Amino acid sequence: MTTMPAVADTIDQLIADGALFVANHSGGKDSQAQLIRLLEKVPAAQMIVVHASLGAMEWPGAMELARDQAASAGLPFIVATATKTLLEMVERRFVGRPEVPSWPSASTRQCTSDLKRGPIQREVRRYAKANGFKVIVNCLGLRAQESPGRAKRVPLRINERDSNSVNTWYEWLPVHDLSTAEVFRIIEQAGQQPHYAYAMGNDRLSCVFCIMANKRDLRNGREQRPELFAQYVALEERTGYTMHMSRIPLVELAA
């Protein structure tokens, strides 16, 4: 990993050099504030918005919020889709290796790598090749306030893992320094509304039932998507493993 000494200067140079800026957009508040910030600095001709669709697993309206925000800014909107759903991934892991916990965990987040990062990289490489971009700045709405792990991440770095002989990849965290209150303030000042789940009290937004969600988020998910909740509970019972990192069964957490 190579870090950048002066973030603002490096971003200005990347813009001047014609890099492609990729706004990853989950439909959540941090992604929404990130795109607002990016539009203040990066020319629209050098930006795309990418949403990793999680299908039935994600909150209804999340993809539409990302799509509409991109459309209002005149930006290309790309949906990246994996070849499997989260529940299918868990089922396959259980069938293949029943002795190993079937669900993703904080340390082994296949839900991120297989269902989000991999499909997004595929679509971005395709777009970059078709449009002649050699340098890619992958923008993620990760904030230091969210967790100790995210607090340790540097705001801008060269992503050596994803770079190759064709493309040089950077990873930029435009909202890394923001508090939750500042995120909502940016959205309000832009005349926009965040996803409706936040008005219900949600802390996180992406999967309806996230392995790291708090009890309130899980209860909201159960109330809004009872049929999906039943599928998760049934798969927990079938595999004998719990989906949440607390290792408490979902039916208890969302009670």
TORTOR-633905 format. One line per field, with one value per residue: y, z, x of N, C-alpha, C in turn; residue number from 1. Coordinates in steps of 0.1 Angstrom, whole numbers, plus 2048, in hexadecimal, padded with zeros to 3 digits. Example, Ala and Ser with C-alpha at 12.3 -4.5 7.8 and 13.67 -1.06 7.14 Angstrom:
! residues 2
n.v <- 7C7_7EA
n.w <- 84E_847
n.u <- 884_880
ca.v <- 7D3_7F5
ca.w <- 84E_847
ca.u <- 87B_889
c.v <- 7DF_800
c.w <- 84E_84F
c.u <- 884_881
pos <- 1_2
This chain:
! residues 255
n.v <- 7F4_816_835_857_876_891_897_8A8_8B5_8A0_895_8AB_8AA_891_896_8A9_89A_88A_874_859_85B_848_845_833_827_81F_826_82F_848_851_84C_85C_876_876_876_88F_89F_898_8A2_8BD_8C0_8AF_8AC_8A5_896_884_872_856_844_828_80C_7F1_7D8_7C7_7B8_7A9_7AA_7C3_7E4_7EF_808_812_80F_81E_837_83D_83C_851_867_867_86B_884_894_88F_879_85B_83C_81E_7FC_7E3_7C0_7A2_77F_770_76F_77B_768_752_74F_749_730_720_720_712_6F9_6F1_6F2_6E9_6E9_701_723_730_74A_76C_77E_798_796_786_790_787_790_7AB_7A9_796_79D_7B8_7C8_7B8_7B5_7D1_7DA_7CB_7D8_7F2_7F0_7E8_7FF_812_809_80A_825_831_836_836_839_834_840_834_83B_83A_839_83A_83F_84D_84E_839_820_811_804_810_82A_828_827_835_855_857_842_82E_812_7F6_7DC_7DA_7E7_7E5_7DB_7EA_7FC_815_815_829_82E_842_853_868_872_86C_87A_884_889_878_88A_89F_893_88F_8AA_8B4_8A6_8B1_8CD_8CC_8CA_8B1_890_877_852_842_830_83B_84D_83C_835_826_81D_813_80C_7F8_7D9_7CB_7BA_7BB_7AE_7BC_7CD_7E1_7DA_7E9_7EF_7D6_7CF_7E1_7D8_7BF_7C7_7D5_7C3_7A7_78F_78B_78A_772_760_763_75A_740_736_739_726_70F_70D_70E_722_744_764_77D_791_790_777_770_763_76E_771_776_78E_7A0_7A1
n.w <- 800_7F7_804_800_803_803_801_7F5_7E1_7D2_7C8_7B9_7A5_79A_78F_77C_76C_760_76C_773_788_79F_7AF_7C8_7D1_7E8_7EE_807_822_824_80B_7FC_806_7FF_7E3_7DF_7E8_7D6_7BE_7C1_7BB_7A7_784_771_75A_761_772_780_78D_7A1_7AB_7BF_7BB_7D2_7CF_7DC_7F5_7FD_80A_7FF_7E7_7E9_7D3_7C1_7CC_7C9_7AD_7A5_7B1_7A2_789_78B_78B_773_76E_763_76C_77B_780_793_794_7A7_7A1_7B2_7CF_7F1_802_7F2_7F0_80A_80D_7FA_805_81D_813_806_81A_836_84F_854_85F_84E_848_83F_851_867_863_84D_833_81C_811_80A_7F9_7E5_7DD_7D9_7D6_7C2_7AB_7A6_79F_788_777_777_76B_752_749_74A_737_720_71E_71E_735_74B_764_783_79D_7B8_7CB_7EC_805_821_843_85E_877_879_881_893_881_868_86E_86E_853_837_827_80B_7F4_7E0_7D0_7CF_7CD_7BA_7A5_784_766_754_761_77A_79B_7B4_7D6_7E5_801_804_818_830_846_851_869_874_877_867_84E_84A_84A_833_81F_824_81F_804_7FA_7F9_802_81A_819_822_837_84A_858_866_879_873_874_862_83F_824_81F_82A_840_851_859_86C_877_88E_8A9_8A6_88A_880_88A_87D_863_864_869_851_83D_83F_832_827_83F_849_837_83D_858_855_846_858_86B_85B_855_86E_877_881_873_87C_889_8A5_8AC_8B5_8AF_894_897_8B2_8B5_8A6_8B3
n.u <- 808_806_807_7FA_80A_7FF_7DF_7CB_7DA_7E3_7CA_7C2_7D5_7D0_7B7_7BD_7CD_7BB_7AE_797_77C_76C_74E_744_725_70E_6F5_6F2_6F6_711_71C_70C_712_72C_72C_721_736_74A_740_744_75E_769_76A_74C_74F_763_759_748_72C_728_715_713_6FE_6EA_6D4_6B7_6C1_6C8_6BE_69E_69C_6B5_6C7_6B9_6BB_6D6_6D8_6C7_6D4_6EB_6E1_6D6_6EC_6F7_707_717_708_70E_705_711_711_712_718_70A_6F4_6F5_6E9_6EA_705_70C_6FE_70C_726_720_718_730_744_73B_745_750_749_72D_724_72E_748_755_770_773_766_755_73E_743_75A_752_738_738_751_760_74D_74A_764_767_753_75D_776_76F_760_775_787_777_774_78D_79C_7B8_7C0_7B1_79D_790_775_76A_751_75A_75E_771_766_756_761_77D_78E_788_790_7AB_7B2_7C1_7BA_7C0_7CF_7E5_7D8_7E6_7E0_7CB_7D4_7E3_7F5_7E7_7D4_7D7_7CE_7BE_7B4_79D_78F_778_766_771_778_761_746_729_714_71D_71C_700_6F9_706_6F7_6DE_6E3_6E7_6CF_6C3_6B5_6BC_6BC_69D_69F_6AF_6A0_690_6A1_6B8_6DA_6ED_6EE_6E8_6EB_6CD_6CD_6E9_709_715_703_6F0_6D8_6C1_6C1_6BE_6A5_695_699_68C_672_66C_673_667_665_67E_68D_684_690_6AB_6AC_6A4_6BA_6CE_6C6_6C8_6E3_6EF_6FE_703_6FA_701_71C_71D_716_6FE_6DE_6CA_6AF_6AC_6BB_6AD_695
ca.v <- 800_822_841_864_880_89D_891_8B2_8B8_894_895_8B5_8A5_886_89C_8B0_88F_883_867_855_85B_83E_847_827_82C_815_82C_834_856_854_84C_868_882_875_87B_89E_8A5_896_8AB_8CA_8C1_8A7_8AF_89A_88D_87B_86B_84D_83F_81A_806_7E2_7D4_7BB_7B2_7A9_7AB_7D1_7EC_7F4_816_816_810_829_844_83F_83E_85E_871_867_871_893_89A_88C_870_84D_834_810_7F3_7D7_7B5_796_773_769_778_778_75C_747_74D_742_723_719_71E_708_6EC_6ED_6F1_6EB_6EA_70F_72C_733_758_775_784_7A4_793_780_797_784_798_7B6_7A6_78F_7A3_7C7_7CC_7B1_7BA_7DF_7DA_7C7_7E2_7FE_7ED_7E8_80D_819_804_80F_834_835_83B_82D_83B_833_844_82D_843_832_841_834_84A_849_84E_82C_815_812_7FF_81A_835_826_827_842_85A_855_839_826_805_7EE_7CF_7DA_7ED_7DB_7E2_7F2_806_818_818_830_82E_84E_854_876_876_865_883_88A_883_874_896_8A6_88C_893_8B8_8B5_8A2_8BB_8D9_8CA_8C9_8A3_888_86A_847_843_828_843_853_831_833_81E_822_80E_80A_7F0_7CD_7CC_7B3_7BB_7A6_7C6_7D6_7E1_7D3_7F1_7ED_7C8_7CF_7E9_7CF_7B5_7CD_7D9_7B8_79B_783_789_786_764_759_763_752_732_732_737_719_704_70C_70D_72E_751_76E_789_78F_78D_769_76F_760_77A_772_77D_79C_7A9_79F
ca.w <- 800_7F6_808_7F9_80D_802_7FB_7EC_7D6_7C9_7C2_7AF_79A_793_787_771_763_759_772_775_796_7A1_7BB_7CC_7D7_7EE_7F1_815_824_822_7FD_7F7_809_7F7_7D5_7DF_7E9_7CA_7B3_7C3_7B8_79C_778_76F_74F_766_77D_77E_79A_7A1_7B6_7C0_7BF_7DB_7CD_7E6_802_800_80D_7F3_7E4_7EA_7C6_7BA_7D1_7C3_79F_7A4_7B4_797_77D_78D_789_765_76F_760_778_777_78A_793_79A_7A8_79B_7BD_7D9_7FE_807_7E9_7F4_817_80A_7F3_80F_826_80C_803_826_841_85C_855_85F_841_846_83F_85E_866_85E_83F_82D_80E_80C_804_7EE_7DA_7D8_7D7_7D0_7B6_7A0_7A3_798_77A_76F_775_761_745_745_748_72A_715_71D_71D_742_750_773_78A_7AB_7BE_7D7_7F6_80F_82E_84D_869_883_879_888_894_875_85E_873_86B_845_832_81E_7FD_7F2_7D3_7D2_7C8_7CA_7AF_799_77B_75B_74C_769_788_7A4_7C1_7DF_7EC_80A_804_824_83B_851_855_873_86F_876_85B_842_848_847_825_817_825_818_7F5_7F7_7F7_80D_81B_818_82C_842_855_860_86F_884_86F_875_856_833_819_821_834_84C_850_864_876_87A_89C_8AB_8A0_87C_87D_88C_871_857_866_867_843_833_847_82A_826_84C_84A_830_845_864_850_842_865_871_853_856_87C_879_882_869_882_88F_8B3_8AD_8BA_8A4_88F_89D_8BF_8B3_8A0_8BA
ca.u <- 800_80D_7FF_7FD_80D_7F6_7D3_7C5_7E3_7E3_7BD_7C2_7DE_7C9_7AC_7C4_7D2_7B0_7AA_789_778_761_747_73C_718_705_6E8_6F2_6F9_71F_71E_705_71A_739_729_71F_743_751_73B_74A_76D_76D_761_742_754_76D_753_73D_726_726_70D_713_6F0_6E9_6C7_6AD_6C7_6CA_6B2_697_69E_6C3_6CD_6B2_6C0_6E3_6D6_6C1_6DE_6F4_6DA_6D4_6F9_6FB_712_714_704_711_701_71A_709_719_711_703_6EF_6FB_6E4_6EF_713_70C_6FA_717_731_71C_719_73D_74C_732_74C_755_73E_729_721_73A_74A_75D_77E_772_75A_752_732_748_763_74C_72C_739_75E_763_744_74C_770_764_74C_765_781_768_75E_781_78C_76F_775_79B_7A2_7C3_7C2_7A4_79C_785_771_762_74B_75E_761_779_75D_74E_767_78B_794_787_797_7B9_7B4_7C6_7B0_7C3_7DA_7E6_7D3_7F0_7DA_7C2_7DB_7EA_7FD_7DD_7CE_7DC_7C2_7C0_7A9_79B_784_775_75F_778_77A_754_73E_71B_70C_721_717_6F2_6F9_70A_6EC_6D3_6E7_6E7_6C1_6C0_6B0_6C2_6B3_693_6A2_6B6_695_68C_6AB_6C3_6E8_6F4_6E5_6ED_6E3_6C2_6D2_6F7_710_71A_6F8_6EB_6CB_6B6_6C1_6B8_696_68F_699_682_665_66A_675_665_668_68D_691_681_69A_6B8_6AA_6A4_6C7_6D6_6C2_6CD_6F2_6F3_707_6FB_6FF_706_729_71C_713_6F0_6D5_6C4_6A1_6AE_6C0_6A2_688
c.v <- 80C_82E_84D_86F_88C_899_89C_8B4_8AC_893_89F_8B1_89A_88B_8A2_8A5_887_876_865_854_852_840_83A_82C_821_819_831_842_85A_855_858_875_882_87A_88A_8A5_8A3_89F_8B9_8CB_8BA_8AA_8A2_891_883_873_861_849_830_815_7F7_7DD_7C7_7B4_7B4_7AB_7BA_7D8_7F1_803_81B_818_81C_837_847_843_84C_869_872_86E_880_89A_897_882_862_845_825_807_7E6_7CC_7A9_78A_76B_773_773_76B_750_744_745_733_71B_716_713_6FA_6E8_6EA_6F3_6ED_6F9_718_731_742_760_77A_791_7A2_78C_785_794_78C_7A5_7B3_7A0_796_7B2_7CA_7C5_7B6_7C9_7E1_7D6_7D1_7EE_7FC_7ED_7F6_814_815_80A_81E_83A_83A_831_82E_83C_837_83F_834_83B_83B_83C_840_845_847_840_821_817_80E_80A_827_834_827_835_847_858_84C_833_818_7FB_7E0_7CF_7E1_7E2_7E3_7EB_7FE_808_81C_81F_82D_83B_84E_863_87B_870_86D_888_882_880_881_89E_8A0_890_8A1_8BB_8B1_8AC_8C8_8D8_8C8_8BB_89C_87B_85F_847_83A_830_849_849_82E_82A_825_81F_80C_803_7E3_7D0_7C6_7B2_7B4_7AF_7D0_7D6_7DB_7DC_7F0_7E0_7C8_7D6_7E0_7C5_7BB_7D0_7CD_7AA_78E_780_785_777_75B_758_75A_743_72D_731_72A_70D_702_709_718_73A_75B_77A_787_78D_77F_766_76D_76D_77C_778_78B_7A5_7A8_7AD
c.w <- 800_7FA_801_804_80E_7FA_7F1_7E0_7CC_7C2_7B6_7A3_793_78B_77B_767_75C_75F_772_784_797_7AF_7BE_7D4_7DB_7EF_7FF_816_821_813_7F7_7FA_801_7E9_7D5_7E0_7DC_7BF_7B5_7BE_7AA_790_775_764_754_772_778_78C_798_7AD_7B5_7C5_7C7_7D9_7D8_7F4_806_803_800_7F2_7E5_7DC_7BF_7BF_7CA_7B4_79D_7A7_7A8_78B_77E_78A_77B_764_76A_76D_774_783_789_79B_79B_7A2_7A5_7C7_7E6_803_7FF_7ED_801_815_804_7FD_819_81F_80A_80F_832_84E_85F_856_851_83E_845_84E_85C_861_850_839_81E_808_805_7F8_7E2_7D4_7D5_7CF_7C3_7AA_79C_79B_78A_771_76D_76B_753_740_742_73B_71F_713_71E_72A_746_75F_779_798_7B1_7CB_7DF_801_81D_837_859_876_884_881_889_888_86A_862_86F_85B_841_828_80F_7FC_7E4_7D7_7CA_7C4_7BD_7A3_791_770_753_754_776_790_7B0_7C9_7E6_7F5_80C_811_830_847_857_861_86D_86E_86A_84E_83F_844_838_81C_818_81E_809_7F1_7F4_804_80E_81A_824_838_84E_85E_869_87A_880_870_868_84B_828_819_82C_841_84A_85B_86F_87B_889_89D_8A5_891_878_87F_881_865_858_864_858_839_83B_83F_828_834_84E_843_837_851_860_84C_84E_86B_869_854_864_880_879_878_870_889_89E_8B6_8B4_8AF_8A1_895_8AB_8BE_8AF_8A7_8BF
c.u <- 809_804_803_7FF_804_7EA_7CD_7CD_7E3_7D6_7BD_7CA_7D7_7BE_7B2_7C9_7C7_7AC_79B_786_76B_75A_73F_730_70F_6F7_6E7_6F7_707_722_717_70D_727_737_727_72D_74B_74D_740_758_770_764_758_747_75E_767_749_738_723_71F_70E_706_6F1_6DC_6BE_6B3_6C8_6BD_6AB_699_6AC_6C9_6C6_6B8_6CE_6E1_6D0_6CB_6E8_6EE_6D8_6E1_6FE_706_70E_712_705_70D_70A_713_712_711_70A_6FE_6F7_6F6_6E8_6FE_715_709_705_722_72D_71D_727_746_743_738_751_749_73A_727_72E_73C_752_76B_77E_765_758_747_738_751_75C_740_72D_746_761_75A_747_759_76E_75E_755_770_77B_765_76A_787_785_770_783_7A1_7AC_7C4_7B4_7A5_78F_781_767_75D_74D_762_768_771_756_754_776_793_794_78E_7A6_7BC_7B8_7BC_7B3_7D0_7DA_7E2_7DC_7EA_7D2_7C9_7E2_7F1_7F4_7D8_7D6_7D0_7C6_7B3_7A8_78E_780_76D_765_778_76D_74E_731_713_710_71D_708_6F1_6FC_6FE_6E0_6D6_6E6_6D8_6BC_6BA_6B8_6B8_6AA_696_6A8_6AB_68F_696_6B7_6D0_6EF_6E9_6ED_6E5_6D8_6C7_6E1_6FE_715_70F_6F5_6DD_6BF_6B5_6BB_6A9_68F_68E_68E_674_662_66B_673_668_676_693_68F_68B_6A8_6B7_6AA_6B2_6D0_6D3_6C7_6DC_6F7_6FD_6FE_702_705_713_729_719_706_6E7_6CD_6B6_6A1_6B2_6B5_695_683
pos <- 1_2_3_4_5_6_7_8_9_10_11_12_13_14_15_16_17_18_19_20_21_22_23_24_25_26_27_28_29_30_31_32_33_34_35_36_37_38_39_40_41_42_43_44_45_46_47_48_49_50_51_52_53_54_55_56_57_58_59_60_61_62_63_64_65_66_67_68_69_70_71_72_73_74_75_76_77_78_79_80_81_82_83_84_85_86_87_88_89_90_91_92_93_94_95_96_97_98_99_100_101_102_103_104_105_106_107_108_109_110_111_112_113_114_115_116_117_118_119_120_121_122_123_124_125_126_127_128_129_130_131_132_133_134_135_136_137_138_139_140_141_142_143_144_145_146_147_148_149_150_151_152_153_154_155_156_157_158_159_160_161_162_163_164_165_166_167_168_169_170_171_172_173_174_175_176_177_178_179_180_181_182_183_184_185_186_187_188_189_190_191_192_193_194_195_196_197_198_199_200_201_202_203_204_205_206_207_208_209_210_211_212_213_214_215_216_217_218_219_220_221_222_223_224_225_226_227_228_229_230_231_232_233_234_235_236_237_238_239_240_241_242_243_244_245_246_247_248_249_250_251_252_253_254_255
